[in-house]
Amino acid sequence: MPMQQMLLGSGGKKEYTISFSSTSVNEGSTVTTTVSTKGVANLTTLYWSVDGTVTSADFSSGSMTGSGTISSNTFNFSHTISEDSITEGGESYTIKLYEDSGRTILLATSSTVTVNDTSVQPTMNMSGLEHYWEFNEDSY
């Protein structure tokens, strides 16, 4: 019986939390993702992926998948959103955290980061334009 109690006592419940430096960003901004754990051994490698309407082309730095090693119950990584001058509307993404490199054992899913499209289509400003008419003085 004492052996069973020792096993249960040393296991404990594992917790995984995914947070962002900002959950609503404009193109050109960098978002840092922090993975915090409780009850997870130091030097444990966890795997993450980006899920949502963004694609790898939407990031000027950062990838769609990666891994991190737990150190003092945490690790973090960053993505920079491309300022692409393409009007595509708002996009969003979440981070999914996995136990395995094959990304089959899901541990946690983050809240959503909203990417505001700051690439607006150019519009022609018609106000304040002056019009010049030239008359041929010999013909009227």
Backbone as ProteinMPNN parsed JSONL, in Angstrom:
{"seq_chain_A": "MPMQQMLLGSGGKKEYTISFSSTSVNEGSTVTTTVSTKGVANLTTLYWSVDGTVTSADFSSGSMTGSGTISSNTFNFSHTISEDSITEGGESYTIKLYEDSGRTILLATSSTVTVNDTSVQPTMNMSGLEHYWEFNEDSY", "coords_chain_A": {"N_chain_A": [[0.823, -1.213, 0.0], [1.902, 1.365, 0.809], [3.651, 1.783, -1.341], [1.97, 2.248, -3.548], [0.743, 4.66, -2.778], [2.973, 6.305, -2.826], [3.611, 6.34, -5.553], [1.307, 7.536, -6.654], [1.43, 9.982, -5.356], [3.811, 11.145, -6.313], [3.277, 11.539, -8.948], [1.209, 13.503, -9.629], [-0.887, 16.158, -11.033], [-0.625, 17.191, -14.354], [-0.327, 20.377, -15.836], [-1.006, 22.648, -18.489], [-0.507, 25.75, -19.94], [-1.147, 28.185, -22.364], [-0.142, 31.299, -23.391], [-0.316, 34.669, -24.762], [1.61, 37.53, -25.84], [0.064, 39.502, -26.89], [-3.34, 39.561, -27.92], [-4.58, 40.703, -30.033], [-3.435, 41.961, -32.898], [-1.648, 44.103, -35.214], [-0.573, 43.935, -38.652], [2.91, 43.462, -39.06], [3.534, 43.42, -36.425], [4.995, 41.705, -33.573], [4.322, 38.664, -31.997], [4.674, 37.1, -28.953], [4.639, 33.869, -27.749], [3.939, 32.139, -24.829], [4.517, 29.182, -23.129], [3.408, 27.682, -20.3], [3.91, 25.452, -17.609], [2.828, 23.004, -15.188], [3.815, 20.632, -12.922], [5.299, 19.301, -14.812], [8.239, 17.768, -15.874], [11.489, 19.29, -15.758], [13.388, 20.013, -18.695], [11.76, 18.584, -20.394], [10.59, 18.003, -23.644], [8.252, 19.675, -25.6], [5.808, 19.936, -28.215], [4.592, 22.158, -30.744], [2.045, 23.663, -32.832], [0.794, 25.914, -35.343], [-2.517, 26.884, -35.831], [-5.291, 27.793, -37.8], [-6.524, 30.582, -39.771], [-4.296, 31.719, -40.814], [-1.311, 31.451, -42.857], [1.966, 30.132, -43.598], [3.043, 32.156, -45.128], [2.021, 34.411, -44.002], [3.625, 35.051, -41.912], [6.533, 36.858, -41.218], [8.628, 36.136, -39.7], [9.188, 33.202, -37.795], [7.743, 29.945, -37.525], [5.391, 27.436, -38.723], [5.291, 25.18, -37.206], [6.909, 23.775, -34.313], [9.143, 23.22, -31.512], [9.67, 23.13, -27.96], [11.679, 23.3, -25.021], [11.086, 22.538, -21.714], [11.986, 24.683, -19.144], [12.399, 25.661, -15.934], [9.599, 25.515, -15.68], [8.608, 26.659, -18.064], [8.575, 27.801, -21.539], [9.187, 29.82, -24.459], [8.255, 31.309, -27.65], [8.336, 33.163, -30.757], [6.391, 34.963, -33.23], [6.421, 36.985, -36.101], [4.224, 39.074, -37.734], [3.653, 39.389, -41.169], [3.981, 42.416, -43.006], [2.303, 42.73, -45.588], [1.035, 44.168, -47.634], [-1.141, 43.124, -48.906], [-4.523, 42.951, -49.325], [-6.424, 41.091, -47.364], [-8.256, 40.768, -45.45], [-9.25, 40.305, -41.987], [-7.453, 37.929, -40.011], [-6.842, 34.925, -38.092], [-5.338, 32.968, -35.448], [-4.559, 30.0, -33.54], [-2.578, 28.341, -31.053], [-1.547, 25.046, -30.844], [-0.674, 22.592, -28.52], [1.403, 19.804, -28.142], [2.248, 16.489, -26.953], [3.887, 14.789, -28.323], [6.212, 14.39, -31.106], [4.974, 13.729, -33.479], [2.649, 15.011, -33.285], [0.138, 14.043, -32.29], [-0.892, 13.648, -29.759], [-2.73, 15.715, -28.115], [-2.259, 18.348, -25.883], [-2.992, 20.924, -25.054], [-4.864, 23.82, -26.135], [-4.577, 27.092, -27.312], [-5.972, 30.389, -26.575], [-7.375, 32.657, -29.017], [-5.452, 34.48, -31.399], [-5.99, 37.504, -32.958], [-5.411, 38.823, -36.105], [-5.169, 41.901, -37.399], [-5.968, 43.242, -40.5], [-3.977, 45.473, -41.946], [-3.445, 46.333, -44.416], [-4.798, 48.255, -46.546], [-6.842, 48.734, -49.418], [-5.746, 50.965, -51.943], [-7.238, 54.182, -52.333], [-8.587, 56.618, -54.552], [-8.068, 59.982, -54.065], [-10.296, 62.417, -54.588], [-10.901, 64.927, -53.789], [-10.352, 68.426, -53.698], [-9.03, 68.683, -56.108], [-7.781, 70.499, -58.854], [-8.997, 71.785, -61.906], [-7.889, 72.385, -65.141], [-8.49, 74.275, -67.997], [-7.716, 74.558, -71.319], [-7.894, 76.992, -73.794], [-7.935, 77.514, -77.198], [-7.126, 80.456, -78.374], [-7.56, 81.394, -80.919], [-9.68, 79.995, -82.006], [-12.236, 80.382, -80.921]], "CA_chain_A": [[0.0, 0.0, 0.0], [2.716, 2.586, 0.78], [4.227, 1.946, -2.667], [0.938, 2.855, -4.39], [0.605, 6.052, -2.377], [4.153, 7.035, -3.277], [3.473, 6.53, -6.999], [0.276, 8.538, -6.892], [1.88, 11.262, -4.822], [4.88, 11.74, -7.125], [2.776, 11.838, -10.284], [0.598, 14.821, -9.657], [-1.594, 16.516, -12.259], [0.131, 18.077, -15.244], [-1.115, 21.47, -16.383], [-0.366, 23.354, -19.595], [-1.165, 27.01, -20.241], [-0.546, 28.902, -23.496], [-0.558, 32.702, -23.371], [0.271, 35.517, -25.797], [1.953, 38.901, -25.466], [-1.097, 40.282, -27.309], [-4.294, 38.712, -28.637], [-5.079, 41.441, -31.197], [-2.23, 42.615, -33.412], [-1.626, 44.597, -36.58], [0.527, 43.423, -39.463], [4.186, 44.055, -38.681], [3.742, 43.201, -34.989], [5.532, 40.418, -33.137], [3.577, 38.037, -30.91], [5.439, 36.095, -28.223], [3.805, 32.839, -27.14], [4.572, 31.535, -23.656], [3.925, 27.934, -22.657], [3.707, 27.489, -18.883], [3.501, 24.117, -17.192], [2.837, 22.673, -13.774], [3.931, 19.185, -12.78], [6.024, 18.739, -15.955], [9.663, 17.714, -15.543], [12.441, 20.141, -16.476], [14.002, 19.436, -19.899], [10.769, 17.878, -21.212], [10.34, 18.678, -24.918], [6.863, 19.702, -26.054], [5.726, 20.302, -29.629], [3.465, 23.048, -30.992], [1.738, 23.997, -34.218], [-0.113, 27.034, -35.567], [-3.753, 26.463, -36.465], [-6.176, 28.927, -38.05], [-6.62, 31.049, -41.151], [-3.001, 32.206, -41.286], [-0.417, 30.484, -43.491], [3.367, 30.49, -43.353], [3.308, 33.418, -45.822], [1.57, 35.507, -43.144], [4.667, 35.317, -40.918], [7.85, 37.221, -41.752], [9.526, 35.28, -38.927], [8.438, 32.201, -37.046], [7.294, 28.867, -38.405], [4.068, 26.876, -38.455], [5.46, 24.139, -36.195], [8.169, 23.861, -33.591], [9.175, 22.546, -30.218], [10.314, 23.881, -26.893], [12.118, 22.489, -23.891], [10.674, 23.14, -20.448], [13.019, 25.115, -18.209], [11.705, 26.403, -14.871], [8.16, 25.445, -15.966], [8.152, 27.494, -19.173], [9.375, 28.137, -22.716], [8.43, 30.711, -25.332], [8.673, 31.472, -29.042], [7.703, 34.357, -31.326], [6.014, 35.09, -34.636], [6.218, 38.345, -36.587], [3.221, 39.081, -38.794], [4.127, 40.099, -42.364], [3.289, 43.581, -43.562], [2.39, 42.23, -46.96], [0.325, 45.032, -48.589], [-2.196, 42.36, -49.574], [-5.769, 43.068, -48.577], [-6.962, 39.74, -47.232], [-9.202, 40.748, -44.346], [-8.706, 39.841, -40.715], [-7.151, 36.508, -39.891], [-6.627, 34.565, -36.698], [-4.714, 31.667, -35.242], [-4.359, 29.463, -32.204], [-1.435, 27.447, -30.924], [-1.876, 23.741, -30.269], [0.487, 22.017, -27.84], [1.371, 18.346, -28.196], [3.245, 15.755, -26.178], [4.743, 14.002, -29.216], [6.664, 15.076, -32.321], [4.005, 13.442, -34.534], [1.513, 15.891, -32.993], [-1.109, 13.276, -32.189], [-1.383, 13.709, -28.379], [-2.99, 17.129, -27.847], [-2.233, 18.696, -24.463], [-3.684, 22.195, -24.808], [-5.091, 24.739, -27.244], [-4.562, 28.47, -26.816], [-7.012, 31.304, -27.02], [-7.144, 33.079, -30.398], [-4.813, 35.751, -31.738], [-6.616, 38.124, -34.122], [-4.488, 39.639, -36.895], [-5.912, 42.941, -38.109], [-5.396, 43.528, -41.816], [-3.692, 46.909, -42.073], [-3.188, 46.6, -45.843], [-6.06, 48.679, -47.152], [-6.733, 49.019, -50.844], [-5.612, 52.408, -52.168], [-8.392, 54.858, -52.91], [-8.183, 57.862, -55.186], [-8.599, 61.159, -53.405], [-10.789, 63.328, -55.624], [-11.21, 66.25, -53.238], [-9.322, 69.455, -53.819], [-8.35, 68.683, -57.398], [-8.069, 71.666, -59.695], [-9.102, 71.432, -63.317], [-7.427, 73.464, -66.031], [-8.988, 74.195, -69.355], [-6.963, 75.407, -72.249], [-8.668, 77.389, -74.958], [-7.16, 78.061, -78.294], [-7.722, 81.791, -78.516], [-7.889, 81.696, -82.324], [-10.802, 79.203, -82.544], [-13.586, 80.695, -80.434]], "C_chain_A": [[0.858, 1.265, 0.0], [3.307, 2.833, -0.606], [3.233, 2.653, -3.6], [0.769, 4.332, -4.048], [1.78, 6.88, -2.875], [4.052, 7.32, -4.788], [2.445, 7.602, -7.31], [0.741, 9.917, -6.455], [2.933, 11.923, -5.698], [4.397, 12.133, -8.506], [2.223, 13.239, -10.384], [-0.081, 15.097, -10.988], [-0.739, 17.473, -13.067], [-0.806, 19.139, -15.8], [-0.296, 22.195, -17.44], [-1.169, 24.611, -19.901], [-0.407, 27.699, -21.366], [-1.064, 30.334, -23.455], [0.226, 33.503, -24.406], [0.62, 36.885, -25.233], [0.831, 39.848, -25.865], [-2.03, 39.362, -28.08], [-4.956, 39.435, -29.806], [-3.931, 42.292, -31.712], [-2.438, 43.107, -34.831], [-0.484, 43.932, -37.33], [1.801, 44.171, -39.092], [4.517, 43.842, -37.209], [4.337, 41.827, -34.731], [4.714, 39.922, -31.951], [4.478, 36.987, -30.268], [4.454, 35.159, -27.527], [4.583, 32.232, -25.984], [3.795, 30.289, -23.261], [4.382, 27.769, -21.215], [3.161, 26.13, -18.467], [3.528, 24.01, -15.672], [2.893, 21.154, -13.688], [4.637, 18.512, -13.942], [7.518, 18.838, -15.651], [10.476, 18.694, -16.391], [13.037, 19.347, -17.629], [13.054, 18.555, -20.713], [10.565, 18.684, -22.493], [8.866, 18.538, -25.264], [6.842, 20.27, -27.47], [4.481, 21.155, -29.851], [3.243, 23.201, -32.489], [0.766, 25.175, -34.232], [-1.334, 26.495, -36.291], [-4.623, 27.696, -36.674], [-6.161, 29.32, -39.51], [-5.301, 31.603, -41.674], [-2.238, 31.066, -41.967], [1.009, 30.93, -43.205], [3.719, 31.815, -44.029], [2.889, 34.628, -44.991], [2.597, 35.877, -42.071], [5.963, 35.717, -41.613], [8.942, 36.544, -40.934], [8.68, 34.381, -38.045], [7.886, 31.171, -38.007], [5.923, 28.355, -37.967], [4.121, 25.764, -37.408], [6.801, 24.329, -35.501], [8.093, 23.088, -32.297], [9.86, 23.454, -29.21], [10.651, 22.945, -25.758], [11.788, 23.229, -22.603], [11.902, 23.444, -19.589], [12.338, 26.015, -17.185], [10.226, 26.589, -15.218], [7.694, 26.285, -17.15], [9.081, 27.414, -20.39], [8.539, 29.076, -23.565], [9.039, 30.767, -26.721], [7.879, 32.629, -29.625], [7.377, 34.196, -32.807], [5.891, 36.573, -34.955], [5.289, 38.274, -37.783], [3.744, 39.923, -39.959], [3.286, 41.342, -42.629], [3.333, 43.381, -45.064], [1.699, 43.083, -48.011], [-0.72, 44.281, -49.4], [-3.447, 42.48, -48.718], [-6.432, 41.698, -48.542], [-7.988, 39.656, -46.111], [-8.534, 40.238, -43.08], [-8.48, 38.343, -40.718], [-6.944, 36.199, -38.417], [-5.907, 33.223, -36.625], [-4.705, 31.293, -33.77], [-3.078, 28.637, -32.228], [-1.924, 26.159, -30.268], [-0.593, 23.13, -29.728], [0.334, 20.502, -27.76], [2.49, 17.739, -27.357], [4.283, 15.095, -27.093], [5.077, 14.761, -30.5], [5.735, 14.815, -33.506], [2.742, 14.272, -34.396], [0.176, 15.149, -33.038], [-1.706, 13.35, -30.786], [-1.501, 15.18, -27.984], [-3.049, 17.371, -26.342], [-3.043, 19.949, -24.164], [-3.854, 22.958, -26.113], [-5.217, 26.138, -26.658], [-5.861, 29.192, -27.124], [-6.598, 31.788, -28.415], [-6.403, 34.408, -30.471], [-5.497, 36.261, -33.001], [-5.594, 39.021, -34.801], [-5.327, 40.626, -37.699], [-5.211, 43.246, -39.425], [-5.209, 45.035, -41.954], [-3.34, 47.281, -43.506], [-4.504, 46.971, -46.493], [-5.839, 49.005, -48.616], [-6.626, 50.525, -51.042], [-6.884, 52.981, -52.776], [-7.912, 56.168, -53.502], [-8.86, 59.023, -54.468], [-8.994, 62.168, -54.471], [-11.039, 64.732, -55.077], [-10.038, 67.201, -53.45], [-8.577, 69.459, -55.138], [-8.742, 69.933, -58.189], [-8.08, 71.211, -61.145], [-8.684, 72.636, -64.156], [-7.984, 73.222, -67.425], [-8.132, 75.1, -70.212], [-7.85, 75.731, -73.435], [-7.716, 77.918, -75.99], [-7.794, 79.385, -78.651], [-8.131, 82.106, -79.948], [-9.19, 81.029, -82.767], [-12.144, 79.568, -81.947], [-13.868, 82.123, -80.757]], "O_chain_A": [[0.557, 2.181, -0.765], [3.451, 3.988, -1.008], [3.615, 3.55, -4.351], [0.662, 5.165, -4.948], [1.605, 8.023, -3.296], [4.375, 8.42, -5.236], [2.688, 8.478, -8.139], [0.465, 10.91, -7.127], [2.947, 13.148, -5.817], [5.019, 12.961, -9.171], [2.727, 14.064, -11.146], [0.118, 14.366, -11.957], [-0.197, 18.443, -12.537], [-1.936, 18.843, -16.187], [0.92, 22.344, -17.321], [-2.382, 24.541, -20.098], [0.82, 27.789, -21.335], [-2.273, 30.565, -23.479], [1.287, 33.08, -24.866], [0.007, 37.346, -24.27], [0.662, 40.896, -25.241], [-1.574, 38.483, -28.811], [-5.797, 38.858, -30.496], [-3.501, 43.234, -31.046], [-3.289, 42.6, -35.561], [0.458, 43.425, -36.721], [1.77, 45.376, -38.84], [5.655, 44.058, -36.79], [4.208, 40.91, -35.543], [4.447, 40.674, -31.013], [4.985, 36.095, -30.948], [3.556, 35.6, -26.811], [5.744, 31.855, -26.138], [2.578, 30.329, -23.082], [5.58, 27.722, -20.932], [2.093, 25.71, -18.912], [4.158, 24.808, -14.977], [2.092, 20.467, -14.323], [4.593, 17.288, -14.063], [7.997, 19.885, -15.216], [10.196, 18.901, -17.572], [13.172, 18.127, -17.536], [13.494, 17.855, -21.625], [10.389, 19.901, -22.443], [8.302, 17.445, -25.229], [7.751, 20.997, -27.871], [3.442, 20.92, -29.233], [4.121, 22.912, -33.301], [0.023, 25.405, -33.278], [-1.207, 25.738, -37.253], [-4.68, 28.56, -35.799], [-5.834, 28.515, -40.383], [-5.196, 31.925, -42.857], [-2.477, 29.888, -41.7], [1.225, 31.996, -42.628], [4.604, 32.527, -43.555], [3.346, 35.743, -45.242], [2.455, 36.899, -41.4], [6.442, 35.003, -42.494], [10.065, 36.39, -41.414], [7.592, 34.757, -37.609], [7.594, 31.478, -39.163], [5.375, 28.8, -36.959], [3.105, 25.443, -36.792], [7.71, 24.964, -36.037], [7.116, 22.393, -32.019], [10.538, 24.416, -29.571], [9.992, 21.924, -25.558], [12.159, 24.389, -22.421], [12.739, 22.576, -19.345], [11.756, 27.035, -17.554], [9.675, 27.68, -15.069], [6.507, 26.599, -17.245], [10.235, 27.004, -20.271], [7.318, 29.129, -23.414], [10.17, 30.339, -26.946], [6.864, 33.037, -29.058], [7.995, 33.411, -33.525], [5.323, 37.334, -34.171], [5.524, 37.518, -38.725], [4.22, 41.04, -39.757], [2.062, 41.33, -42.497], [4.276, 43.805, -45.733], [1.771, 42.75, -49.194], [-1.138, 44.745, -50.46], [-3.432, 42.152, -47.532], [-6.934, 41.209, -49.553], [-8.532, 38.583, -45.85], [-7.386, 39.793, -43.107], [-9.221, 37.587, -41.347], [-6.879, 37.108, -37.589], [-5.87, 32.456, -37.588], [-4.824, 32.14, -32.885], [-2.568, 28.284, -33.292], [-2.629, 26.191, -29.259], [0.444, 23.148, -30.391], [-0.712, 19.984, -27.369], [3.516, 18.364, -27.09], [5.422, 14.87, -26.684], [4.337, 15.647, -30.927], [5.712, 15.607, -34.448], [1.872, 14.251, -35.267], [-0.769, 15.557, -33.712], [-2.907, 13.137, -30.626], [-0.525, 15.811, -27.577], [-3.782, 16.697, -25.619], [-3.71, 20.025, -23.132], [-3.096, 22.772, -27.065], [-5.877, 26.343, -25.639], [-6.729, 28.682, -27.832], [-5.566, 31.361, -28.932], [-6.684, 35.337, -29.713], [-5.579, 35.545, -33.999], [-4.982, 39.875, -34.159], [-6.1, 40.231, -38.572], [-4.002, 43.479, -39.456], [-6.183, 45.779, -42.065], [-2.974, 48.424, -43.778], [-5.245, 46.098, -46.944], [-4.778, 49.494, -49.003], [-7.335, 51.287, -50.384], [-7.524, 52.354, -53.62], [-6.947, 56.761, -53.019], [-10.078, 59.034, -54.292], [-8.139, 62.71, -55.172], [-11.361, 65.638, -55.846], [-8.876, 66.8, -53.383], [-7.583, 70.171, -55.277], [-9.899, 70.354, -58.179], [-7.283, 70.368, -61.557], [-9.093, 73.766, -63.889], [-7.948, 72.108, -67.949], [-7.865, 76.251, -69.868], [-8.483, 74.845, -74.01], [-6.8, 78.681, -75.683], [-8.904, 79.415, -79.183], [-8.96, 82.987, -80.174], [-9.764, 81.425, -83.782], [-13.154, 79.079, -82.453], [-14.947, 82.625, -80.445]]}, "name": "protein", "num_of_chains": 1, "seq": "MPMQQMLLGSGGKKEYTISFSSTSVNEGSTVTTTVSTKGVANLTTLYWSVDGTVTSADFSSGSMTGSGTISSNTFNFSHTISEDSITEGGESYTIKLYEDSGRTILLATSSTVTVNDTSVQPTMNMSGLEHYWEFNEDSY"}
